[in-house]
Amino acid sequence: MQNRLHKLLDSEQLTPAKFAEILGVQRSAISHILTGRNNPSFDLISKIIHKFPALNSDWLITGKGNMYKTLVQGSLFDLDTPKKDDISDKVTPIKPAEQILVTGVKNEAEAPKNNLDTSVKKLESASRMVKRIVVFYTDNTFEEFISTP
């Protein structure tokens, strides 16, 4: 597992100190694991899997498979319209006017940064509420915004 942790740190471009900070453990614990002095505990493996959800837990534990989970769905940005049989009759595509309702703004420059409160309040009168928004960046990182009831 020592080698796999080294690969994970390289892939995520993390120093051992930053990795320890992300996991909420002491730097010495990570250092001892990376040098082979100690084996990681179940608690540490659990923290890694929780903090890096794209990581394939089978790969981390056994070394089998790919380092990261593979996506089975198509791109989020595919413009192909799904066939009616493929989706429920209740699902409808978002029209431009509805996009303004969801974001609460007409263009991104007016959008509040890291704040779901504005957009959630706009939807309070609607029958549906925004539950989660995930933003994917070009540097292969992402941010997740979860609305609280």
QUITAWO-V545667 format. One record per backbone hydrogen bond with DSSP energy under -0.5 kcal/mol. CO is the residue of the C=O (numbers start at 0). NH is the residue of the N-H. If there is no record, write none. Layout:
BEGIN
co/nh
CO/NH
CO/NH
END
This chain:
BEGIN
co/nh
0/4
1/5
2/6
3/7
4/8
5/9
6/10
7/11
8/12
8/13
9/12
14/18
15/19
16/20
17/21
18/22
19/23
19/24
25/28
25/29
26/30
27/31
28/32
29/33
30/34
31/36
31/37
32/35
40/44
41/45
42/46
43/47
44/48
45/49
46/50
47/51
51/54
53/68
54/56
55/59
56/60
57/61
57/62
57/63
58/62
66/55
74/77
82/85
82/86
83/86
87/90
94/97
94/98
95/99
96/100
97/101
98/102
99/103
106/109
107/110
111/114
115/119
116/120
117/121
118/122
119/122
120/123
122/125
130/146
132/144
133/135
134/142
136/139
140/136
142/134
143/145
144/132
END
